[in-house]
Structures are given as C-alpha cells and as structure tokens.
C-alpha cells in the first residue's frame, strides 16, 4: 500500500515571532497587545489579524517591537500603520551588507520656526553603498518637515525643544528610505498625519489611476487650514515623485520651496502637474513589472 506523503505545516507568523522571543504563541500575542500595539486616536484596538499584519512587517525588516524599533496604530479604515523610529531605520542600514557609511551636512544659514530653536535651514545626508560609485544624497528642508506645537494641540514637543536633532533624524530616515528602498513603514510624524487625515476623510470615488490620497484635489475647508493642508500635500508629493522631479517642477513655476506659494489656486496648479508626474511614474513602474 502506497504511503501518503505528509504535508508539513509551515509555522504562522505568531509562532515564528513567539519562538524568536522564546514565548508561547498565546502569551506572545497577549504581550504584544499589552505593550506594543497602541489604540488608535478613536480608541480602537487592533484585531488579531491586524497584529498579524504588523508582525509580518516586523519580521520582514527584522525589527524588535519590544525595544521600540517598530510599533503600530490601528487605522480607522482597517489595517495598521507600522511606525519605525530613528533607531529602526539606522538598524536597517547597519544590517545591510552593502552599507558603507554616511555623512551629514548642515546649511550655514539658520532659520527659526514658530516656537522652535534656531536651526540650520536644511540638513543633507550622503549614503554610501559599496555597490554604487557615487553617494546617494538626500536633503530635507526644515520649513517642509517641521511639526508645529499647534499641530500637537498647542503642546511643545521634540520639534520645539530639540529642533536640530529632529531635522537630522528626519533626514537620515529619508536617506535610508531612498538609499535602500525601504517601503511600507512610517515615522511618528507621518503616522500621526495619516491618522488625522482619516478622522476627517470623506468617501470619494475610486480614481482611474491609483495615486496616494495626499495628492488628490483639495476638499472645501476653511482658508486658514487650506494653506497648511496644501504644504502637507507638497511634502508627500516630494516623497512620491522624488527630489529631482519635485524641485524641477517647482523651478518651472519660479519657486524653490512650496512655502513660497502665495495663493492656494497657484499651489493646486502645481499639484496637478505633480499628480501627472506621479501617475506617469506609476505607469512606468507597472510596465516594468509586467515586462519582468
């Protein structure tokens, strides 16, 4: 009689991660719920499925949730928003065999944002990889990444008390992303903006080309909030289309930075162009995927 082949069951993500920390899967899940997965802004706690999705990301990047290298909030729309601090991004670079160091440079000119300490206008990081002859250079401008106290309910935070450090951290994070293609994880500021956007988001029809929500046309809102919203969209647009295409488009419109835009309709015209660039980029990438 022919013996049936035994199908070996592959361990699930709870078992894989639990074994890593020498815990029983159920105890591991309880510990994650109690210490790592934080309730969303609406008080919603994560489901077991959402925790599993979070652990898949943590396992993929080999990040330790218990040392705060990665944590997450449950999204209002379902799913989770994985958040990685500066230590987690630096850890990703150091674990990469191709990483060959980095250099940080600051602008000579300093500016002072509202409620903050004087800080260089920009910070630049050069990421060196052994496989690439020239360094990958990423520059972040303070006026584009600064998070005001007003955005935090009027309470001073690290951007007000440690402005230079926060600008450096933001620059390193962006350098790590671009230099090593890190996707699907966010820093604290980005995650909070996503959650805030979800709190006021209205249902819209599905666009023909899937472009991130931040680049969609602005909704009707009070004028005082419109300019801030526009600047946030420009910040995300830069991350999507890349520094070169972003600043080239601004240059074509006679400006160097988004905060030089004086009128919302002027900003919207530029955003329309950036949406087109994002759509073209997506189509190219989709075409490359099909060709592969």
N, C-alpha and C positions, 0 to 999 in steps of 0.2 A: 504493500500500500504506500502510495507516494505521500511523503510528509508535506504538510502545508508550511509554506515559508512564513516565519514570524515577522510581522511588521513592527519594527522598533519605534516606539513612540518618542517623538522629539520633545524635550522639556520645554514648557512655556516660559514666557519672559519672567513671570513671578518666580518660577523655580530657578531659573538661571541667575537672577539677581539675588534671590534669597540664599542660594548656595555660595555666592560670592562673599556674602557677609555672615555665612555660617548660621543662618536662621531658618526656622521652619517657614514655608511659604505663607501660611495664615498669619503667623506672628510678624513676618516681614511686612505684609500688607497693612496690618494694624499699626505698625511703627511708622510706615510712610504716611498714612492718613493722619497720625497724631503729630508728626514733626515736620513733614516736608510739604505736603500738598495744602496750600493755604486757600481758604474760602475766597470766592470772587467778591467784587465790590458790592454785588447784590446779595451777598451772604450764602450763595450756592456752594455746596461742597462737591467735590469731584466724585464721579461714579467709579466703580471698579474698572470699567472699560477705559475710562479716561486716564486713570492711573496707569493702566497697562500701556496706553499710548505714550505717556510720559516716560515710563521705564524703557520703552523701545528706543526713545531718543537718547536717554541717559546711557543705555548700553551701547548704542551706535557710536557715541563720541567718548565712551569710557570715562564719563564724568561721575563723581561721587555725590549723590544727593545729601548724604549725611554731613558732609563738610561744606555744604552750601555752594558747591561748584555748579549745581543746577537745581532749580526748584520750578514750581509752576503755579499758575492760577487757572481755575476752570473758566472757560469762555462762556459768555452769556448765550452765544449761539450754539453751544455744544462743542465738545473737544476741549483741548487745553492749550495754554500759551506757555511753552517752555522758556524759562528765563535763566540766563547764564551770566554770572558776574565776571569781572575782570580776571579773576584767578582762573576761571574756567576757560576763557579764551586764550590766556597765556599758556595754560596747561596744554591746550590743543596744539599750539605752535611747538612747544618744547617736546611733545611726544612725536612730532613728525620728523622722520629721519632726514628730510630734505631741508629742514630749517637751519639757517646758518647765521642767525643773529639779527638784531635790528638796531637802528639808530633813530634818535628822536631829536627834532629841531624845533625851536620856537621862533615866532616873529619877534623882531626887535621892538616894534610898536605895540604898546599896550592900550587896552580899552577897558572901560568899567561898565558892566551891565547893571541894570537897576537892582540894588540890594546886594550886589556881589563885590568881591575884592577885585582890585586891578589885576588884569591877566593879559598875557600875550594875545594878539588878535587872532592868531592861528597856531596850530600845532601840526607838525608833519612827522610821519614815521616812514622809515625806509626798511622794508622787509627783505632780507637776503635769503635766497634759496640756492642750494648747491647746484641744482639742475638748470638754473637760469643765470645768464651772464650779468644782466643788469638788475638792480633792485626794483622792487615794486613800491612805488611812492604814493602815499595817501595823505592828503591834507584836510583837516577839519577846521572850520571857522567857528569861533566862539559864538558869534551872533546867530548862527544857524543851529547850534546844538544846545544852547543854554536853556535850562528849565527854571523859570522864574518862581518866586515864592507864591505869587498869585495862582500859578498852576497847581500848587500844592495846598490850596485852601488858605493861603496867607501865611503859612508857617515856613520859616527858613529851613533849608535843607543843605545837603553837601555842596550843591552848586553855589550857594551863598557863602558858606564857611570855608570850603576847600576848592575854590574855582579852578585853580591851575591843575590840581590833581584830577578833577573831574574831566577837564578838557583833555588831559593826557590819556586818561582811561578810555574816553570816547574814541580818541584817535587810534589807540592800539587795537581796540575792538574792531573798528572798521578796517584797519590794516590786516588783521587776522582773517577777517571775512574774505576780503578781496584776494589776499595773498594765498589762501589755502582753500578757497571755495566752500567756506562753512555756511550752511544754509539751515533754515528751519528752527533756529533758536534766536532769542531776542535778549537785549539787555533790559534793565529795570525800567528806564525811561520809555523805551519803545513799547514794552508790555503795558505800561500804565496808559499810554496814549491809545493803544488798541482797545483796552477795556473802557476808557472814557468814550471813545467813538461808538462802541457798541451800545452804550447807555442811551445815546441819542439817535442811533441809526434808525432810519425808516426803511421799509421794504421797497426795493426797486426791482425792475425787470432785469432779466439776465442779459448782459451785453453780448454783442456778436463776437467780439474778441475779449477774452478774459484778461482784464487789466486790473491790477490791485485797486481796492476801493478808494485808497487815498488819492488816486489820480482821476476819479470821476468828477463830473461837473459839480460845483458847489451848490448846496441847497440854500434856500432863503434863510437868513439868520440875521440877528442884529448886527449893525455895522461895526460895533466895537469888537465883536468876536470874529467878524469876517476876515480881517487882516491877519489875525493870529492863525486862523484855520488855513488861510492861503499859504503862509510861511511854512506851516507843518507839511502841507502837500508838496511844496518845493523841496523840502528836506528829504521826504520819502522818494520823490521823483529822482533826486540825485543818486540815491542808492540803487534805484531800478535801472536807470539808463547809463549810469557810470559817470565818473567825474568829467571825463573828456567831452562826452556828448552834452552833458549838462551845462558846463561853463561855455562851451562853444555856442549853445543856443542862447544863453544869457548875453554873450558878447554880440550876437547878431541883433539883439534888441537894445544894444547900447548900455548895458549894465554889467557889473561884475558880481553882484550878490543880490539875492532875492529881496533883501530888506531895502533896496534902493527903489523898488517899485512903489509908485505913489498912489496908484488907483487900482481897485480890485478888478475892473474890467481889463486893464492892461495886463495884470497878472494872469487872468483867465486866458487871454490870447496866447500867452507864452505856455501855459499849462496844456492848452490844446495841442501845441507843437510837441511838447514833451510826451503827451499821450500817444501821438502818432509815432514818435521815435520808439516808445516802449512797445507799441503794437508791432512795429517792424522788427524790433529785436526779438520779440516772442515768436513771430513767424519764421525768422531765420533759424532760431533755436529749434523750433518744431520741425523745420525742414531738415536740419542736421540730424535730429533724432530719427526721422524716417529713413534718411539715407543710410544711417548706421545700422 
